[in-house]
Amino acid sequence: MATKKVLGSLVGSGVQLTVGGTTDVVVGPNGLIDSDDSYAISMTGSNQTLTISGMVRSSGDDTIKFGDQDSDRNHVVIIEKSGFVVGDYDDALSFTSKNFTVINKGTITGLYPIYGSNSENSAVKINNSGSITATYSSAIYVSGDDEGLVTINNTGRIYAYDEDAVDISTIGLKLVNSGTIVSLDDNSVSASTANDSVVNKGKLVGNVSLDNGNDLYDGRLGRIVGDIYGGDGNDRLLGGNMAEALYGDEGNDRIQGGGGRDELYGGGGNDSFVFNRLSERGDTISGFGAEVGNDDRILISQDGFGAGLAKGTLAASRFQARTDNVAQDGNDRFILNLNDGGLWFDKDGSGSAKAVLLAYVPMVALTAADIVII
């Protein structure tokens, strides 16, 4: 396999470097490729690797253009810490090839820093420990079909000023964020109608919109400034330790607020609202249903709450519905205040331990049958 090395400067009008076949390209630390009106690099072929330690820039068209999805595939782009890819007026990295990998340790900047469309069953992998910044649109945009998958592992910084920071259309998404993803004007993450997964261990600024499909959002180890929308489908939404708003929308969703005073919305379907420990108290549950097709449950962890609770549907003797929050005997564990919808937990029912507010469930006459010990 041949390798084209650029150790000096290629600067001017038109495409500065065109590479086909299986030829790799290396842009050294002192390398500069700059087009003022077209692609800086055009790579058409398969099984090619582009390694950038210098600068690649265009002030006219896409900075680096990869392939044609009908024939080209298996491209890998490695941007080292000293590497820069800059698209002044268009995409920095643009690809239509099937199976595309970006390993970014450096800096990618452009209207769309990474913009791709793929054929069916394609895999896109983006590993970012550097910086990806959109000056106008989304920092990462990928479209494809629902049999494909975009995998993003971010330990660096992904930033967008005007649109979604990460925008995935039609193709599935699996994202793990241990860094920072920011949109100043829209969603931090916008996913597709496929079955998507977002695990946030870092910081997200902007809403997370997962659209249709059976999706997962796990923010237990991270922070978010924004709301989480599961979209239609059977979603699992796990909040972190801050106050958050989690929307299940249509489908049979499982929602766990975590710490903080969360706003939990189930929407249509048979939803479950999970409390694993008493420290997760103080949430508000809206849209709680008790009818066919919208028959929700509150799930309480036996290990986390103790208090002699047996697994299964809560026994009627463990529940009271009153105009206050006072247990009546030693069997009572959950008391619904009919005045405001407050659901209180009393660990002994005797008054020796103060009852605590577990959640507000307004506009619903809860019964013991709505609570399940797991």
N, C-alpha and C positions, 0 to 999 in steps of 0.2 A: 504494500500500500504506500503510495507516494505521499509526501508532505510538502506543502508550500509554506515557506517561512517568510514573514515580513518583518524585517529588522530595522528598516528605515521608514521613509515616507512615501505614500501614494496619495497624491492630492490633486484635485482638479474637477473637471466636468465629466459627467457620464459615470457608468459603473466602473469603479476602480479595480475590482478584482472579481473575476468570474471563475468558479471552480465546479467541475462536474465529476462524474464517475464516483470513485471511492477515495478521492484525494482529501487528505486532512489539511487544515490550515492552522498555523501558529503565528500569532501576532506578538512579537517580543516586547519586553518592557519599554524599549525605545521606538517601537513600531507605531505608526500613525497612518490610518486609512481614512480619507475624508473626501466625500463628494459634495459638490455644492448644488447639484440638481437631480441626483439619481441615487440608486443603491450604492453604498460603499462596498458591500460584499454581496454577491449573488451565488448561492450554493445550490446546485441542482445535481442530485445523485442520491446515493444511499450509503448507509454505514460510514458516515463522515463525522469527524470531530473537529470543532473549532475551539481553539484555546486562545484567550485574549489576556495578555498582561499589560498591553499598552492601551491606545485609544482608537476606537472606531466611531466615526461620526458622519452624519449626513444632515445638510440643511435644505434638502430638496424632497426626497422620497423616503421610503423605509430605509433605515440604516443597514440592516442585515436581512436579506430575504432568503428563506429556505424553501426550496422544492416545489413540487406539484404533487398533490395527494394521490393522483392516479398512478404514479410511478415511483416517487421518491419516498424514502422512509429511513427511520433509525438515525436521526441526527442528535448529536450531543454538543452542547455549548458549555464551555467552562470559562468563567470569568474570574480571574485571580484577584487577590486583594488590590493589586495595583491597576486592575483593568477598569476601563470605562467604555460603555456603549451609550451614545447620545443621539437621540432623534429630535432635532430642533423643531421640525414641523410635521412629523409623522411618527410611525412606529419605530421603536428601537430594534426589537426582534420581532419579525413577522414570519409565520410559518404556515404552510398548508400540507406539509409532509406528515406521514403517518408515523406515530411513535417518536416523540420529541422529548428531550431531556435538557433542562437548564440547571447548571450548578453555579450559583452566583455567590462569590465571596467579595465582589467589588461593587461597582455602581452602574445601575441601568436607569436612564432617564429618557423620557419621551412623552409625546401626547398619549400614546399607548406604549408603555415600556415593553410589555409582552402581549402580542396579539396573535391568536392562532385559531385555525379552523381545521378540523380533521375528518378523515373518512371514518367509516364504521369500525367499531371494535378497536379504536386507537387508544394508546396509553400516553399520557402527558405527565411528566414528572418534573417538579420544580422544587429545588432545594436552595433556599435563600438564607445565607448568613450575612449578607451585605445589605445594600440599600436598593430598593426599587421604587422610583418616584414618578408619578404621572403628573405632567404639567397641565393637563386639561381633562382627560378622560379616565378610564379605569387603569389601575396599575397592572393588573393581570386580567385579560379577557380571553376565554377559550370557549369555542362552540364545537359541537360534534353531534354524536347520536347517543342514545341512552344505554348502548352497550359498551361505550367507552368509559374511561375514567381519568380524571385529573387528580394527581396526588401532589399535595403541597406540604412541605415541611419548612416552616419559617421560624428561624431563631434570630433573624435580623429585623429589618424595618421595611414595611410596605405602606406606601403613602399615596393618597389621591386627594386632589383639591375639590373637584366638581362632581364626580360620579362615584359609583361603587369602587372600593379599593380592589376587591376580588369579585369578578363577575363571570360566573360559569353558566353557560346556556346549553340546555339539552343534555349535554354529557354529564356523567356523575362526578361528584367531588368527594375527596377524602382529604381533609385539611387538619394538620396539627400545628398549632401556633404556640410557640414558647417565646416569641419576640413581641413586636408591636405591629398592629395593622390598623391604619387610620383612614377614614374618609371624613373630610370636613363638611360634606354636603349630602351624603347619602349613606348606603349600607357599607359597613366594613366588609361583610361577606354576603353576596347574593348567589344562591345556588339554583339548581335546575329542577326539572320535574322528575329526575331520577332519584334513587335512594342515596341521600347524601349524609356525610358525617363531618362534623366540626368539633374538634377537641381544642379548647382554649386553656392553655396553661400560662399565657402571657397577658397582654392587654389588647382589647379591641375597642376602638372608638367608632361608633356608628352601629346601626341595627344589624342583626343577623337575620336574613330572610331565606328560609330553606325551601320555599315553594312546595309543590306537590311531591308525593313519594313518602316512603317510610324512613324518616330522617332521624338523626341523632345530633343533639347539641349537648356537649359535656363541658361545662364551665366551672367545675368544682374547684379547680386549682388556678383559676385565672380571674381577671377583672374585665368588665364590659361597661362602657358608657353608651347605653343604648338598650333597645329591647330585642327580644328573641321571638321570632315568628316561625312556627313549625310548618305552616301551610297544611293543605289537605293531605291525608294519609295518617298512618298509625305511627306517631312520632314519640320519641323519648327525649325529654328536655330536662337537663340537670343544671340548676343554677349554682352560683358560687356563694361566697360569704358576704356579698354586698346586697343591698336592696335592688331587685331586678323585676322586670315585667316579662312573663313568659306566656305566649299565646299558642295554644295547641291547634286551634282552628278545627276544621272537620276531621273526623277520624277518631279512632280509639287511642287516645294519647295517654302517656304516663308522664306526669309533671312533678318535679321535685324542686322546690324553691331554694333549699339550702339555707344558709344564714341570711340575716337581714330581713326586713319587712317587705316581703315580695308581693307582687300582684300576679295572680295565677288565673288564666282564662282557658277553660277547656274547649269551648265551642261545641259543635255538634258531635255526636258519637258517645260511646261509653268510655269516659275518661277516668283516670285514677290520679289522685293527688297524694303524694307520698311524704310522710314525715318519719325520718329515721331516728331522730333524737329530739329531745325537748328544746334544745338550743335553736332548732329551726322554726320555732313558734313565731306568731305575730303576723302571718300572711293574711291576705284577703283573697278568697276564692270567689270568682264571679262566673255566672252562668251555670252553676251547679244544677244538673238535671236529675230527675227521678221518674223518668217515663221511658217507654219503649223507644229504642234508638238513641236515647240521650239519658242513659242510666249510669250516673257517675258514682264513684266510691272514694272515700278517704281511707288511705292505707297507713296503718300505724305499726311501726317496728316493735315486736315483742322484746327484742334484745335492747333496743334503745330506750323504751319507756318502762319496762318491768311492770311493777304495780300489780302482779298477779294476773295479768291479762293472758287469756288462753287464745291460741291461734284460731282463726276463722272469723265468721261474722260475729260482731260484738253481741254479747248476751243482753237482752232487754233490761235485765237487772243492773247492768253496768251503766245505764243511760238515764238521764233526766232531762226533760224539757220544761223550763220554768221562766218566770219573769225576773229571775236573778241568777247568780252563778254559784249558789250554795248547794253542796251535796247534802243529801238527806240521811244517808246511812253509810256504813263502811263498805258497801258493795259499789257505790257510785264512783265512776271514774270520769265520765264525760257528761258535762252539763251544757245544754244549749240554752242561751239567754234569748227568749222569744222577743224581747224588746228590740234588740239590735243585731241578732244573728251571730253573736259571739259564741264560739265553741270553746269551752273551758275544760282543762284537765286537772283532776284532783287525784294524786297518787295514792291516797289512803281513804278518802271519803269521810274522814273523822273530824276534820278541821284542824288537826295538829300540824298539817302541812298546808300552806296556802295554795289555793287553786291558781293556775296560770292560764292566760289566754293562749290557746293554740292557734286559732284562726277565726277570722270573720267569714261567715257564709251567709250573706244577706239574701233576703227575699226567698228563703227556702226553709221549709219545716222539716229539718233533718230528723231521722229516726235512727235507732240502733242498727237497723239493716243497712244504713249507708256507710257504716264504719266497719272495716275489716282489719283484723290483727294479722300481721304477716311475720 
